[in-house]
């Protein structure tokens, strides 16, 4: 199965059944938001602790919904529809949930370095630590240069982020193989599946461009970070940054189903072969 053929199949379904694609996107968004409804308790000081229910809600709903979404995408490449009862099919809930939780544990392994780096950062800046102390620690980490320290920290975080992305790519075909009852479909093909996932990121191009634009916008400030901390200079205005990111996100949202359908189309082609 060629990746170009997967792109072609995904585009065919995406454009040929655009109304179903939009309904699919809305249904998935609703189920994801439903998992976070306990966060509404944060609006009441006496019930804030109930917001923790969002954690079990998420793990009881989203992994199952993702498996159902894979089944719907599989149908869409045949005679079925992307928006169908399959999205909320309760049959085999236990097996689907168990599979989804197992996949979450696998991704947690890939995300461990990123989580660890964030925890370390939190420990160092929590409490009464002031900005000058943080700046001194970053400067020492950079061998006496503040900008070098910031660059090193950014590179470490980006490396952990890339590792997590590699894990997402490595396992992106698993749910599609599961709903086809053929887990061995991915065996020996992870390299090509990862490449397909990487190519599918082209659907996220608007938000990627927006993030790059924001980084370029703030890059001069990083070069003179000490002056900003001393309040001798100020950061660029926040509103243009928010607008850039909002436009990038708004242009990306309609393309999210396409990004998911490219790996699905690739797995569909592997099954046919």
C-alpha positions as semicolon CSV with decimal commas, in nm:
position;residue;x (nm);y (nm);z (nm)
1;X;0,000;0,000;0,000
2;X;0,147;0,334;-0,107
3;X;0,111;0,639;0,116
4;X;0,006;0,845;-0,187
5;X;-0,281;0,599;-0,244
6;X;-0,387;0,639;0,121
7;X;-0,392;1,017;0,072
8;X;-0,603;0,974;-0,240
9;X;-0,854;0,744;-0,067
10;X;-0,880;0,971;0,237
11;X;-0,938;1,280;0,021
12;X;-1,201;1,094;-0,182
13;X;-1,403;1,006;0,128
14;X;-1,343;1,349;0,289
15;X;-1,459;1,549;-0,013
16;X;-1,717;1,305;-0,144
17;X;-1,900;1,280;0,189
18;X;-1,823;1,620;0,341
19;X;-2,158;1,647;0,524
20;X;-2,095;1,313;0,696
21;X;-1,741;1,425;0,777
22;X;-1,868;1,740;0,949
23;X;-2,123;1,536;1,147
24;X;-1,847;1,292;1,242
25;X;-1,631;1,581;1,367
26;X;-1,917;1,729;1,571
27;X;-2,007;1,390;1,724
28;X;-1,645;1,323;1,826
29;X;-1,614;1,674;1,971
30;X;-1,936;1,628;2,171
31;X;-1,819;1,298;2,320
32;X;-1,483;1,448;2,413
33;X;-1,647;1,753;2,572
34;X;-1,889;1,524;2,758
35;X;-1,591;1,366;2,933
36;X;-1,491;1,708;3,066
37;X;-1,834;1,813;3,193
38;X;-1,729;1,758;3,560
39;X;-1,499;2,061;3,515
40;X;-1,815;2,271;3,544
41;X;-1,796;2,204;3,919
42;X;-1,501;2,448;3,925
43;X;-1,758;2,728;3,908
44;X;-1,873;2,641;4,263
45;X;-1,615;2,674;4,541
46;X;-1,790;2,412;4,753
47;X;-1,794;2,150;4,476
48;X;-1,455;2,207;4,314
49;X;-1,325;1,867;4,424
50;X;-1,591;1,699;4,206
51;X;-1,406;1,831;3,901
52;X;-1,170;1,535;3,952
53;X;-1,446;1,317;3,809
54;X;-1,330;1,441;3,468
55;X;-1,040;1,193;3,490
56;X;-1,248;0,871;3,517
57;X;-1,507;1,019;3,280
58;X;-1,236;1,072;3,020
59;X;-1,089;0,723;3,047
60;X;-1,432;0,557;3,048
61;X;-1,556;0,743;2,742
62;X;-1,281;0,864;2,508
63;X;-1,084;0,537;2,454
64;X;-1,411;0,356;2,369
65;X;-1,517;0,643;2,140
66;X;-1,185;0,634;1,953
67;X;-1,229;0,264;1,877
68;X;-1,581;0,331;1,751
69;X;-1,446;0,617;1,539
70;X;-1,196;0,376;1,381
71;X;-1,484;0,139;1,300
72;X;-1,678;0,424;1,137
73;X;-1,375;0,525;0,931
74;X;-1,335;0,165;0,822
75;X;-1,697;0,161;0,704
76;X;-1,649;0,488;0,516
77;X;-1,389;0,327;0,288
78;X;-1,646;0,065;0,193
79;X;-2,018;0,104;0,148
80;X;-2,082;0,258;0,488
81;X;-2,090;0,614;0,618
82;X;-1,848;0,807;0,836
83;X;-2,142;0,928;1,044
84;X;-2,339;0,629;1,163
85;X;-2,453;0,431;1,467
86;X;-2,103;0,284;1,482
87;X;-1,982;0,603;1,653
88;X;-2,190;0,526;1,963
89;X;-2,216;0,148;1,930
90;X;-2,220;0,010;2,289
91;X;-2,161;-0,351;2,184
92;X;-1,831;-0,492;2,306
93;X;-1,783;-0,191;2,533
94;X;-1,561;-0,383;2,775
95;X;-1,326;-0,510;2,503
96;X;-1,308;-0,170;2,336
97;X;-1,240;0,003;2,667
98;X;-0,973;-0,249;2,764
99;X;-0,801;-0,203;2,429
100;X;-0,820;0,177;2,456
101;X;-0,678;0,179;2,808
102;X;-0,397;-0,053;2,700
103;X;-0,311;0,189;2,419
104;X;-0,318;0,477;2,668
105;X;-0,065;0,294;2,887
106;X;0,160;0,240;2,587
107;X;0,147;0,611;2,501
108;X;0,213;0,695;2,866
109;X;0,542;0,506;2,834
110;X;0,640;0,720;2,534
111;X;0,530;1,037;2,717
112;X;0,721;0,954;3,039
113;X;1,030;1,168;2,956
114;X;0,810;1,469;2,871
115;X;0,606;1,428;3,191
116;X;0,927;1,393;3,394
117;X;1,074;1,710;3,241
118;X;0,757;1,906;3,321
119;X;0,758;1,778;3,680
120;X;1,124;1,878;3,722
121;X;1,046;2,224;3,583
122;X;0,747;2,256;3,816
123;X;0,960;2,162;4,120
124;X;1,220;2,425;4,034
125;X;0,978;2,714;3,982
126;X;0,716;2,632;4,246
127;X;0,684;2,790;4,587
128;X;0,856;3,122;4,660
129;X;1,108;3,097;4,378
130;X;1,136;3,442;4,218
131;X;1,213;3,527;3,856
132;X;1,575;3,621;3,922
133;X;1,644;3,284;4,088
134;X;1,491;3,103;3,791
135;X;1,697;3,318;3,554
136;X;2,015;3,234;3,746
137;X;1,940;2,860;3,732
138;X;1,879;2,877;3,356
139;X;2,198;3,078;3,312
140;X;2,400;2,821;3,508
141;X;2,244;2,542;3,301
142;X;2,363;2,722;2,988
143;X;2,721;2,744;3,110
144;X;2,692;3,108;3,212
145;X;2,481;3,227;2,918
146;X;2,108;3,284;2,968
147;X;2,007;3,247;2,603
148;X;2,208;2,925;2,572
149;X;2,031;2,790;2,880
150;X;1,689;2,873;2,731
151;X;1,787;2,707;2,403
152;X;1,908;2,393;2,584
153;X;1,584;2,367;2,783
154;X;1,377;2,421;2,469
155;X;1,572;2,150;2,284
156;X;1,522;1,904;2,571
157;X;1,147;1,967;2,575
158;X;1,122;1,942;2,195
159;X;1,313;1,612;2,206
160;X;1,066;1,468;2,460
161;X;0,777;1,599;2,247
162;X;0,919;1,431;1,937
163;X;0,955;1,105;2,131
164;X;0,588;1,122;2,231
165;X;0,490;1,200;1,871
166;X;0,691;0,896;1,760
167;X;0,488;0,685;2,003
168;X;0,161;0,821;1,860
169;X;0,287;0,739;1,510
170;X;0,404;0,391;1,611
171;X;0,064;0,295;1,753
172;X;-0,164;0,492;1,517
173;X;-0,259;0,181;1,321
174;X;-0,337;-0,038;1,622
175;X;-0,703;0,061;1,666
176;X;-0,771;0,014;1,295
177;X;-0,620;-0,333;1,309
178;X;-0,823;-0,407;1,625
179;X;-1,162;-0,321;1,473
180;X;-1,074;-0,546;1,177
181;X;-1,003;-0,834;1,415
182;X;-0,648;-0,862;1,285
183;X;-0,395;-0,718;1,535
184;X;-0,110;-0,871;1,332
185;X;-0,193;-0,637;1,044
186;X;0,060;-0,385;1,180
187;X;0,335;-0,640;1,241
188;X;0,648;-0,561;1,042
189;X;0,490;-0,247;0,896
190;X;0,545;0,007;1,174
191;X;0,805;0,201;0,977
192;X;0,569;0,271;0,690
193;X;0,278;0,335;0,928
194;X;0,488;0,593;1,114
195;X;0,582;0,760;0,786
196;X;0,213;0,770;0,688
197;X;0,125;0,933;1,022
198;X;0,401;1,188;0,973
199;X;0,275;1,272;0,623
200;X;-0,079;1,308;0,757
201;X;0,039;1,604;0,967
202;X;0,009;1,810;0,649
203;X;-0,358;1,845;0,750
204;X;-0,238;2,038;1,058
205;X;-0,037;2,281;0,845
206;X;-0,243;2,594;0,936
207;X;-0,188;2,557;1,311
208;X;0,176;2,454;1,258
209;X;0,236;2,773;1,057
210;X;0,060;2,974;1,329
211;X;0,284;2,828;1,602
212;X;0,598;2,896;1,396
213;X;0,480;3,256;1,342
214;X;0,434;3,300;1,719
215;X;0,779;3,155;1,789
216;X;0,935;3,396;1,537
217;X;0,737;3,679;1,696
218;X;0,878;3,608;2,043
219;X;1,230;3,508;1,935
220;X;1,379;3,859;1,975
221;X;1,243;3,870;2,330
222;X;1,422;3,545;2,418
223;X;1,752;3,697;2,307
224;X;1,711;3,971;2,569
225;X;1,533;3,771;2,839
226;X;1,719;3,930;3,128
227;X;1,591;4,278;3,031
228;X;1,234;4,143;3,023
229;X;1,267;3,985;3,366
230;X;1,409;4,313;3,499
231;X;1,112;4,487;3,332
232;X;1,343;4,702;3,124
233;X;1,168;4,570;2,813
234;X;0,824;4,419;2,756
235;X;0,701;4,121;2,559
236;X;0,511;4,174;2,232
237;X;0,139;4,237;2,274
238;X;-0,063;3,928;2,352
239;X;-0,370;4,001;2,137
240;X;-0,198;3,954;1,795
241;X;-0,055;3,626;1,923
242;X;-0,401;3,506;2,030
243;X;-0,544;3,606;1,692
244;X;-0,269;3,420;1,502
245;X;-0,322;3,102;1,704
246;X;-0,703;3,131;1,683
247;X;-0,695;3,166;1,304
248;X;-0,458;2,870;1,274
249;X;-0,680;2,656;1,499
250;X;-0,999;2,761;1,316
251;X;-0,850;2,664;0,979
252;X;-0,724;2,333;1,118
253;X;-1,042;2,208;1,288
254;X;-1,223;2,114;0,961
255;X;-0,914;1,919;0,853
256;X;-0,890;1,704;1,168
257;X;-1,104;1,418;1,025
258;X;-0,882;1,412;0,717
259;X;-0,572;1,373;0,933
260;X;-0,728;1,072;1,107
261;X;-0,857;0,920;0,783
262;X;-0,515;0,906;0,614
263;X;-0,376;0,635;0,850
264;X;-0,721;0,467;0,838
265;X;-0,704;0,457;0,458
266;X;-0,353;0,315;0,476
267;X;-0,466;0,035;0,709
268;X;-0,767;-0,031;0,484
269;X;-0,530;-0,073;0,190
270;X;-0,308;-0,310;0,388
271;X;-0,611;-0,527;0,470
272;X;-0,706;-0,546;0,101
273;X;-0,353;-0,644;0,006
